């Protein structure tokens, strides 16, 4: 995976004249048809390790989004009658086994 990063600023949408300081991170898979992510974040990247940390946050967020999408599309999530001590995640997993 190839990661590049740079500090950038963009025009503030409220037209106040103040620029918004952001960090741009480009993450490209090395495969010929690999994905390329373009990320803008308020997180700072002073090193390649910082940029990788930013990418890992987005990777985890993507997994969380997919988890909730699958959880809600399972069909029975809204009929959960969870007992005390049983989390929704455990209930959801039990329906998939």
N, CA, C and O atoms as a Tinker XYZ file with bonds, in Angstrom:
   388  protein
     1  N      0.844000   -1.167000    0.000000    73     2
     2  CA     0.000000    0.000000    0.000000    64     1     3
     3  C      0.894000    1.237000    0.000000    63     2     4     5
     4  O      1.830000    1.336000    0.794000    81     3
     5  N      0.605000    2.164000   -0.882000    73     3     6
     6  CA     1.355000    3.409000   -0.992000    64     5     7
     7  C      0.549000    4.523000   -0.332000    63     6     8     9
     8  O     -0.626000    4.706000   -0.649000    81     7
     9  N      1.163000    5.261000    0.575000    73     7    10
    10  CA     0.475000    6.348000    1.275000    64     9    11
    11  C      1.287000    7.623000    1.123000    63    10    12    13
    12  O      2.489000    7.645000    1.391000    81    11
    13  N      0.621000    8.678000    0.692000    73    11    14
    14  CA     1.238000    9.999000    0.657000    64    13    15
    15  C      0.335000   10.960000    1.415000    63    14    16    17
    16  O     -0.855000   10.696000    1.591000    81    15
    17  N      0.897000   12.064000    1.860000    73    15    18
    18  CA     0.128000   12.997000    2.685000    64    17    19
    19  C      0.695000   14.405000    2.548000    63    18    20    21
    20  O      1.856000   14.596000    2.186000    81    19
    21  N     -0.145000   15.372000    2.845000    73    19    22
    22  CA     0.275000   16.769000    2.786000    64    21    23
    23  C     -0.709000   17.632000    3.560000    63    22    24    25
    24  O     -1.901000   17.332000    3.622000    81    23
    25  N     -0.202000   18.699000    4.145000    73    23    26
    26  CA    -1.096000   19.671000    4.754000    64    25    27
    27  C     -1.677000   20.526000    3.635000    63    26    28    29
    28  O     -0.957000   20.955000    2.733000    81    27
    29  N     -2.969000   20.766000    3.697000    73    27    30
    30  CA    -3.661000   21.584000    2.701000    64    29    31
    31  C     -4.600000   22.537000    3.428000    63    30    32    33
    32  O     -4.840000   22.398000    4.627000    81    31
    33  N     -5.117000   23.486000    2.701000    73    31    34
    34  CA    -6.169000   24.342000    3.256000    64    33    35
    35  C     -7.211000   24.544000    2.170000    63    34    36    37
    36  O     -6.890000   24.648000    0.987000    81    35
    37  N     -8.448000   24.598000    2.590000    73    35    38
    38  CA    -9.535000   24.817000    1.640000    64    37    39
    39  C    -10.333000   26.041000    2.070000    63    38    40    41
    40  O    -10.317000   26.439000    3.235000    81    39
    41  N    -11.015000   26.614000    1.121000    73    39    42
    42  CA   -11.831000   27.785000    1.398000    64    41    43
    43  C    -12.972000   27.397000    2.336000    63    42    44    45
    44  O    -13.628000   26.372000    2.147000    81    43
    45  N    -13.191000   28.218000    3.333000    73    43    46
    46  CA   -14.266000   27.974000    4.285000    64    45    47
    47  C    -15.609000   28.164000    3.588000    63    46    48    49
    48  O    -15.814000   29.184000    2.929000    81    47
    49  N    -16.531000   27.205000    3.718000    73    47    50
    50  CA   -17.813000   27.309000    3.022000    64    49    51
    51  C    -18.681000   28.475000    3.486000    63    50    52    53
    52  O    -19.625000   28.851000    2.791000    81    51
    53  N    -18.380000   29.054000    4.648000    73    51    54
    54  CA   -19.199000   30.179000    5.114000    64    53    55
    55  C    -18.726000   31.516000    4.546000    63    54    56    57
    56  O    -19.227000   32.574000    4.926000    81    55
    57  N    -17.742000   31.454000    3.620000    73    55    58
    58  CA   -17.212000   32.649000    2.955000    64    57    59
    59  C    -16.653000   33.677000    3.925000    63    58    60    61
    60  O    -16.691000   34.875000    3.648000    81    59
    61  N    -16.135000   33.221000    5.059000    73    59    62
    62  CA   -15.557000   34.138000    6.038000    64    61    63
    63  C    -14.166000   34.599000    5.626000    63    62    64    65
    64  O    -13.601000   35.504000    6.241000    81    63
    65  N    -13.625000   33.994000    4.610000    73    63    66
    66  CA   -12.289000   34.349000    4.174000    64    65    67
    67  C    -11.201000   33.546000    4.863000    63    66    68    69
    68  O    -10.047000   33.568000    4.435000    81    67
    69  N    -11.560000   32.837000    5.926000    73    67    70
    70  CA   -10.574000   32.022000    6.628000    64    69    71
    71  C    -10.489000   30.645000    5.969000    63    70    72    73
    72  O    -11.507000   30.023000    5.663000    81    71
    73  N     -9.280000   30.192000    5.762000    73    71    74
    74  CA    -9.078000   28.863000    5.188000    64    73    75
    75  C     -9.157000   27.812000    6.291000    63    74    76    77
    76  O     -8.812000   28.072000    7.443000    81    75
    77  N     -9.613000   26.631000    5.917000    73    75    78
    78  CA    -9.668000   25.510000    6.850000    64    77    79
    79  C     -8.407000   24.663000    6.673000    63    78    80    81
    80  O     -8.194000   24.103000    5.597000    81    79
    81  N     -7.569000   24.559000    7.707000    73    79    82
    82  CA    -6.380000   23.711000    7.591000    64    81    83
    83  C     -6.761000   22.241000    7.744000    63    82    84    85
    84  O     -7.409000   21.860000    8.719000    81    83
    85  N     -6.363000   21.431000    6.791000    73    83    86
    86  CA    -6.670000   20.003000    6.796000    64    85    87
    87  C     -5.430000   19.210000    6.403000    63    86    88    89
    88  O     -4.424000   19.774000    5.972000    81    87
    89  N     -5.521000   17.914000    6.557000    73    87    90
    90  CA    -4.485000   17.011000    6.072000    64    89    91
    91  C     -5.095000   16.152000    4.971000    63    90    92    93
    92  O     -6.143000   15.534000    5.159000    81    91
    93  N     -4.436000   16.121000    3.834000    73    91    94
    94  CA    -4.845000   15.268000    2.720000    64    93    95
    95  C     -3.989000   14.007000    2.775000    63    94    96    97
    96  O     -2.764000   14.079000    2.867000    81    95
    97  N     -4.650000   12.847000    2.716000    73    95    98
    98  CA    -3.941000   11.568000    2.700000    64    97    99
    99  C     -4.436000   10.784000    1.490000    63    98   100   101
   100  O     -5.640000   10.602000    1.310000    81    99
   101  N     -3.509000   10.325000    0.670000    73    99   102
   102  CA    -3.827000    9.473000   -0.471000    64   101   103
   103  C     -3.304000    8.079000   -0.152000    63   102   104   105
   104  O     -2.130000    7.897000    0.172000    81   103
   105  N     -4.183000    7.116000   -0.250000    73   103   106
   106  CA    -3.828000    5.726000    0.049000    64   105   107
   107  C     -4.172000    4.893000   -1.180000    63   106   108   109
   108  O     -5.338000    4.786000   -1.561000    81   107
   109  N     -3.148000    4.303000   -1.797000    73   107   110
   110  CA    -3.353000    3.563000   -3.034000    64   109   111
   111  C     -2.861000    2.131000   -2.870000    63   110   112   113
   112  O     -1.723000    1.895000   -2.466000    81   111
   113  N     -3.732000    1.181000   -3.189000    73   111   114
   114  CA    -3.314000   -0.219000   -3.192000    64   113   115
   115  C     -2.383000   -0.439000   -4.370000    63   114   116   117
   116  O     -2.556000    0.180000   -5.420000    81   115
   117  N     -1.411000   -1.302000   -4.213000    73   115   118
   118  CA    -0.393000   -1.483000   -5.246000    64   117   119
   119  C     -0.838000   -2.355000   -6.409000    63   118   120   121
   120  O     -0.186000   -2.362000   -7.453000    81   119
   121  N     -1.925000   -3.085000   -6.255000    73   119   122
   122  CA    -2.435000   -3.907000   -7.356000    64   121   123
   123  C     -2.845000   -3.004000   -8.518000    63   122   124   125
   124  O     -3.210000   -1.845000   -8.318000    81   123
   125  N     -2.781000   -3.545000   -9.726000    73   123   126
   126  CA    -3.104000   -2.754000  -10.915000    64   125   127
   127  C     -4.507000   -2.157000  -10.842000    63   126   128   129
   128  O     -4.715000   -1.008000  -11.231000    81   127
   129  N     -5.459000   -2.927000  -10.350000    73   127   130
   130  CA    -6.831000   -2.439000  -10.241000    64   129   131
   131  C     -7.176000   -2.080000   -8.788000    63   130   132   133
   132  O     -8.346000   -2.076000   -8.406000    81   131
   133  N     -6.157000   -1.782000   -7.992000    73   131   134
   134  CA    -6.346000   -1.482000   -6.572000    64   133   135
   135  C     -7.087000   -0.175000   -6.337000    63   134   136   137
   136  O     -7.077000    0.731000   -7.169000    81   135
   137  N     -7.722000   -0.108000   -5.192000    73   135   138
   138  CA    -8.486000    1.081000   -4.811000    64   137   139
   139  C     -7.544000    2.225000   -4.452000    63   138   140   141
   140  O     -6.387000    2.016000   -4.090000    81   139
   141  N     -8.071000    3.426000   -4.562000    73   139   142
   142  CA    -7.333000    4.624000   -4.173000    64   141   143
   143  C     -8.270000    5.484000   -3.331000    63   142   144   145
   144  O     -9.327000    5.908000   -3.799000    81   143
   145  N     -7.881000    5.734000   -2.106000    73   143   146
   146  CA    -8.690000    6.571000   -1.215000    64   145   147
   147  C     -8.074000    7.951000   -1.146000    63   146   148   149
   148  O     -6.855000    8.095000   -1.048000    81   147
   149  N     -8.917000    8.961000   -1.196000    73   147   150
   150  CA    -8.504000   10.346000   -1.000000    64   149   151
   151  C     -9.203000   10.824000    0.261000    63   150   152   153
   152  O    -10.426000   10.957000    0.286000    81   151
   153  N     -8.435000   11.079000    1.300000    73   151   154
   154  CA    -9.001000   11.425000    2.594000    64   153   155
   155  C     -8.633000   12.849000    2.983000    63   154   156   157
   156  O     -7.488000   13.268000    2.815000    81   155
   157  N     -9.595000   13.584000    3.498000    73   155   158
   158  CA    -9.355000   14.894000    4.098000    64   157   159
   159  C     -9.727000   14.785000    5.562000    63   158   160   161
   160  O    -10.813000   14.313000    5.898000    81   159
   161  N     -8.835000   15.217000    6.429000    73   159   162
   162  CA    -9.080000   15.089000    7.853000    64   161   163
   163  C     -8.504000   16.276000    8.611000    63   162   164   165
   164  O     -7.586000   16.948000    8.138000    81   163
   165  N     -9.046000   16.518000    9.768000    73   163   166
   166  CA    -8.486000   17.559000   10.632000    64   165   167
   167  C     -7.322000   17.003000   11.451000    63   166   168   169
   168  O     -6.625000   17.760000   12.128000    81   167
   169  N     -7.105000   15.683000   11.394000    73   167   170
   170  CA    -5.969000   15.076000   12.086000    64   169   171
   171  C     -4.660000   15.490000   11.434000    63   170   172   173
   172  O     -4.598000   15.691000   10.221000    81   171
   173  N     -3.636000   15.613000   12.228000    73   171   174
   174  CA    -2.321000   16.032000   11.725000    64   173   175
   175  C     -1.486000   14.813000   11.340000    63   174   176   177
   176  O     -1.540000   13.773000   11.997000    81   175
   177  N     -0.721000   14.958000   10.275000    73   175   178
   178  CA     0.199000   13.904000    9.841000    64   177   179
   179  C      1.572000   14.528000    9.646000    63   178   180   181
   180  O      1.852000   15.136000    8.613000    81   179
   181  N      2.422000   14.369000   10.649000    73   179   182
   182  CA     3.778000   14.905000   10.579000    64   181   183
   183  C      4.771000   13.857000   10.085000    63   182   184   185
   184  O      5.943000   14.157000    9.858000    81   183
   185  N      4.285000   12.617000    9.919000    73   183   186
   186  CA     5.167000   11.533000    9.476000    64   185   187
   187  C      4.342000   10.492000    8.726000    63   186   188   189
   188  O      3.111000   10.529000    8.728000    81   187
   189  N      5.044000    9.571000    8.090000    73   187   190
   190  CA     4.353000    8.482000    7.393000    64   189   191
   191  C      3.565000    7.629000    8.381000    63   190   192   193
   192  O      2.491000    7.127000    8.049000    81   191
   193  N      4.088000    7.464000    9.588000    73   191   194
   194  CA     3.372000    6.690000   10.613000    64   193   195
   195  C      2.062000    7.377000   10.990000    63   194   196   197
   196  O      1.049000    6.708000   11.196000    81   195
   197  N      2.075000    8.705000   11.080000    73   195   198
   198  CA     0.843000    9.449000   11.370000    64   197   199
   199  C     -0.176000    9.262000   10.251000    63   198   200   201
   200  O     -1.363000    9.069000   10.515000    81   199
   201  N      0.286000    9.318000    9.002000    73   199   202
   202  CA    -0.620000    9.138000    7.860000    64   201   203
   203  C     -1.209000    7.732000    7.869000    63   202   204   205
   204  O     -2.391000    7.557000    7.573000    81   203
   205  N     -0.401000    6.731000    8.204000    73   203   206
   206  CA    -0.894000    5.352000    8.281000    64   205   207
   207  C     -1.938000    5.215000    9.386000    63   206   208   209
   208  O     -2.916000    4.484000    9.230000    81   207
   209  N     -1.733000    5.914000   10.499000    73   207   210
   210  CA    -2.697000    5.897000   11.599000    64   209   211
   211  C     -4.030000    6.478000   11.137000    63   210   212   213
   212  O     -5.086000    5.949000   11.482000    81   211
   213  N     -3.992000    7.551000   10.367000    73   211   214
   214  CA    -5.218000    8.157000    9.836000    64   213   215
   215  C     -5.942000    7.162000    8.936000    63   214   216   217
   216  O     -7.159000    7.004000    9.035000    81   215
   217  N     -5.201000    6.491000    8.062000    73   215   218
   218  CA    -5.805000    5.490000    7.177000    64   217   219
   219  C     -6.437000    4.371000    7.996000    63   218   220   221
   220  O     -7.531000    3.910000    7.671000    81   219
   221  N     -5.763000    3.932000    9.049000    73   219   222
   222  CA    -6.310000    2.840000    9.863000    64   221   223
   223  C     -7.603000    3.256000   10.554000    63   222   224   225
   224  O     -8.489000    2.423000   10.747000    81   223
   225  N     -7.731000    4.533000   10.932000    73   223   226
   226  CA    -8.995000    5.013000   11.511000    64   225   227
   227  C    -10.124000    4.904000   10.487000    63   226   228   229
   228  O    -11.228000    4.473000   10.820000    81   227
   229  N     -9.849000    5.290000    9.257000    73   227   230
   230  CA   -10.867000    5.197000    8.216000    64   229   231
   231  C    -11.203000    3.744000    7.895000    63   230   232   233
   232  O    -12.363000    3.423000    7.636000    81   231
   233  N    -10.204000    2.861000    7.909000    73   231   234
   234  CA   -10.468000    1.435000    7.683000    64   233   235
   235  C    -11.415000    0.892000    8.745000    63   234   236   237
   236  O    -12.362000    0.171000    8.428000    81   235
   237  N    -11.163000    1.234000    9.999000    73   235   238
   238  CA   -12.044000    0.771000   11.078000    64   237   239
   239  C    -13.435000    1.360000   10.937000    63   238   240   241
   240  O    -14.428000    0.677000   11.190000    81   239
   241  N    -13.517000    2.613000   10.539000    73   239   242
   242  CA   -14.832000    3.217000   10.363000    64   241   243
   243  C    -15.600000    2.482000    9.266000    63   242   244   245
   244  O    -16.794000    2.216000    9.412000    81   243
   245  N    -14.921000    2.156000    8.177000    73   243   246
   246  CA   -15.570000    1.444000    7.080000    64   245   247
   247  C    -16.100000    0.100000    7.562000    63   246   248   249
   248  O    -17.225000   -0.271000    7.226000    81   247
   249  N    -15.317000   -0.633000    8.339000    73   247   250
   250  CA   -15.766000   -1.909000    8.884000    64   249   251
   251  C    -16.983000   -1.722000    9.786000    63   250   252   253
   252  O    -17.910000   -2.531000    9.760000    81   251
   253  N    -16.977000   -0.659000   10.579000    73   251   254
   254  CA   -18.113000   -0.372000   11.457000    64   253   255
   255  C    -19.358000   -0.080000   10.637000    63   254   256   257
   256  O    -20.443000   -0.563000   10.962000    81   255
   257  N    -19.214000    0.704000    9.580000    73   255   258
   258  CA   -20.352000    1.015000    8.707000    64   257   259
   259  C    -20.920000   -0.266000    8.089000    63   258   260   261
   260  O    -22.136000   -0.456000    8.058000    81   259
   261  N    -20.043000   -1.137000    7.599000    73   259   262
   262  CA   -20.491000   -2.390000    6.999000    64   261   263
   263  C    -21.161000   -3.298000    8.026000    63   262   264   265
   264  O    -22.144000   -3.970000    7.714000    81   263
   265  N    -20.636000   -3.320000    9.243000    73   263   266
   266  CA   -21.230000   -4.119000   10.313000    64   265   267
   267  C    -22.664000   -3.668000   10.566000    63   266   268   269
   268  O    -23.580000   -4.489000   10.622000    81   267
   269  N    -22.856000   -2.350000   10.719000    73   267   270
   270  CA   -24.197000   -1.841000   11.003000    64   269   271
   271  C    -25.147000   -2.046000    9.824000    63   270   272   273
   272  O    -26.334000   -2.309000   10.020000    81   271
   273  N    -24.634000   -1.927000    8.618000    73   271   274
   274  CA   -25.461000   -2.178000    7.436000    64   273   275
   275  C    -25.950000   -3.623000    7.437000    63   274   276   277
   276  O    -27.130000   -3.887000    7.207000    81   275
   277  N    -25.033000   -4.557000    7.698000    73   275   278
   278  CA   -25.408000   -5.972000    7.739000    64   277   279
   279  C    -26.345000   -6.253000    8.901000    63   278   280   281
   280  O    -27.299000   -7.019000    8.766000    81   279
   281  N    -26.077000   -5.645000   10.023000    73   279   282
   282  CA   -26.890000   -5.857000   11.219000    64   281   283
   283  C    -28.326000   -5.408000   10.980000    63   282   284   285
   284  O    -29.272000   -6.114000   11.330000    81   283
   285  N    -28.481000   -4.230000   10.381000    73   283   286
   286  CA   -29.822000   -3.693000   10.146000    64   285   287
   287  C    -30.548000   -4.413000    9.019000    63   286   288   289
   288  O    -31.779000   -4.454000    9.013000    81   287
   289  N    -29.828000   -4.974000    8.078000    73   287   290
   290  CA   -30.488000   -5.652000    6.964000    64   289   291
   291  C    -30.773000   -7.117000    7.280000    63   290   292   293
   292  O    -31.286000   -7.840000    6.426000    81   291
   293  N    -30.452000   -7.562000    8.482000    73   291   294
   294  CA   -30.655000   -8.946000    8.869000    64   293   295
   295  C    -32.109000   -9.344000    8.971000    63   294   296   297
   296  O    -32.421000  -10.534000    8.996000    81   295
   297  N    -33.001000   -8.384000    9.031000    73   295   298
   298  CA   -34.423000   -8.689000    9.025000    64   297   299
   299  C    -35.062000   -8.841000   10.384000    63   298   300   301
   300  O    -36.259000   -8.591000   10.530000    81   299
   301  N    -34.299000   -9.242000   11.385000    73   299   302
   302  CA   -34.918000   -9.456000   12.695000    64   301   303
   303  C    -34.340000   -8.553000   13.775000    63   302   304   305
   304  O    -34.697000   -8.689000   14.945000    81   303
   305  N    -33.464000   -7.646000   13.408000    73   303   306
   306  CA   -32.826000   -6.807000   14.426000    64   305   307
   307  C    -33.827000   -5.969000   15.195000    63   306   308   309
   308  O    -33.637000   -5.721000   16.385000    81   307
   309  N    -34.894000   -5.524000   14.534000    73   307   310
   310  CA   -35.865000   -4.664000   15.211000    64   309   311
   311  C    -36.815000   -5.455000   16.098000    63   310   312   313
   312  O    -37.621000   -4.860000   16.813000    81   311
   313  N    -36.739000   -6.788000   16.069000    73   311   314
   314  CA   -37.581000   -7.624000   16.930000    64   313   315
   315  C    -36.781000   -8.229000   18.081000    63   314   316   317
   316  O    -37.226000   -9.174000   18.732000    81   315
   317  N    -35.627000   -7.687000   18.314000    73   315   318
   318  CA   -34.754000   -8.215000   19.362000    64   317   319
   319  C    -35.393000   -8.065000   20.734000    63   318   320   321
   320  O    -35.821000   -6.979000   21.124000    81   319
   321  N    -35.446000   -9.160000   21.447000    73   319   322
   322  CA   -35.919000   -9.135000   22.825000    64   321   323
   323  C    -34.740000   -9.511000   23.707000    63   322   324   325
   324  O    -34.708000  -10.582000   24.313000    81   323
   325  N    -33.785000   -8.616000   23.762000    73   323   326
   326  CA   -32.554000   -8.910000   24.485000    64   325   327
   327  C    -32.801000   -8.954000   25.984000    63   326   328   329
   328  O    -33.503000   -8.115000   26.549000    81   327
   329  N    -32.209000   -9.943000   26.600000    73   327   330
   330  CA   -32.283000  -10.069000   28.047000    64   329   331
   331  C    -31.133000   -9.275000   28.655000    63   330   332   333
   332  O    -30.134000   -9.039000   27.975000    81   331
   333  N    -31.241000   -8.860000   29.906000    73   331   334
   334  CA   -30.128000   -8.148000   30.555000    64   333   335
   335  C    -28.843000   -8.963000   30.453000    63   334   336   337
   336  O    -28.847000  -10.176000   30.666000    81   335
   337  N    -27.760000   -8.295000   30.130000    73   335   338
   338  CA   -26.470000   -8.969000   30.031000    64   337   339
   339  C    -26.147000   -9.492000   28.646000    63   338   340   341
   340  O    -25.022000   -9.929000   28.403000    81   339
   341  N    -27.106000   -9.458000   27.733000    73   339   342
   342  CA   -26.857000   -9.916000   26.364000    64   341   343
   343  C    -26.818000   -8.689000   25.462000    63   342   344   345
   344  O    -27.795000   -7.947000   25.363000    81   343
   345  N    -25.703000   -8.490000   24.820000    73   343   346
   346  CA   -25.571000   -7.327000   23.952000    64   345   347
   347  C    -26.247000   -7.584000   22.615000    63   346   348   349
   348  O    -26.472000   -8.730000   22.226000    81   347
   349  N    -26.563000   -6.513000   21.928000    73   347   350
   350  CA   -27.145000   -6.653000   20.594000    64   349   351
   351  C    -26.186000   -7.361000   19.650000    63   350   352   353
   352  O    -26.615000   -8.108000   18.771000    81   351
   353  N    -24.888000   -7.131000   19.829000    73   351   354
   354  CA   -23.906000   -7.796000   18.971000    64   353   355
   355  C    -23.953000   -9.301000   19.156000    63   354   356   357
   356  O    -23.894000  -10.052000   18.183000    81   355
   357  N    -24.059000   -9.745000   20.402000    73   355   358
   358  CA   -24.139000  -11.183000   20.668000    64   357   359
   359  C    -25.430000  -11.750000   20.087000    63   358   360   361
   360  O    -25.437000  -12.844000   19.523000    81   359
   361  N    -26.507000  -11.009000   20.228000    73   359   362
   362  CA   -27.790000  -11.451000   19.672000    64   361   363
   363  C    -27.688000  -11.573000   18.160000    63   362   364   365
   364  O    -28.116000  -12.573000   17.584000    81   363
   365  N    -27.116000  -10.546000   17.511000    73   363   366
   366  CA   -26.983000  -10.540000   16.056000    64   365   367
   367  C    -26.133000  -11.725000   15.604000    63   366   368   369
   368  O    -26.483000  -12.421000   14.650000    81   367
   369  N    -25.018000  -11.947000   16.291000    73   367   370
   370  CA   -24.138000  -13.046000   15.921000    64   369   371
   371  C    -24.852000  -14.388000   16.073000    63   370   372   373
   372  O    -24.676000  -15.280000   15.244000    81   371
   373  N    -25.654000  -14.534000   17.126000    73   371   374
   374  CA   -26.356000  -15.801000   17.336000    64   373   375
   375  C    -27.335000  -16.092000   16.207000    63   374   376   377
   376  O    -27.609000  -17.257000   15.915000    81   375
   377  N    -27.862000  -15.065000   15.574000    73   375   378
   378  CA   -28.795000  -15.240000   14.461000    64   377   379
   379  C    -28.069000  -15.650000   13.182000    63   378   380   381
   380  O    -28.699000  -16.160000   12.255000    81   379
   381  N    -26.762000  -15.436000   13.118000    73   379   382
   382  CA   -25.988000  -15.733000   11.922000    64   381   383
   383  C    -25.360000  -17.118000   11.969000    63   382   384   385
   384  O    -24.923000  -17.634000   10.941000    81   383
   385  N    -25.311000  -17.726000   13.151000    73   383   386
   386  CA   -24.655000  -19.034000   13.288000    64   385   387
   387  C    -25.566000  -20.165000   12.903000    63   386   388
   388  O    -25.167000  -21.327000   12.962000    81   387
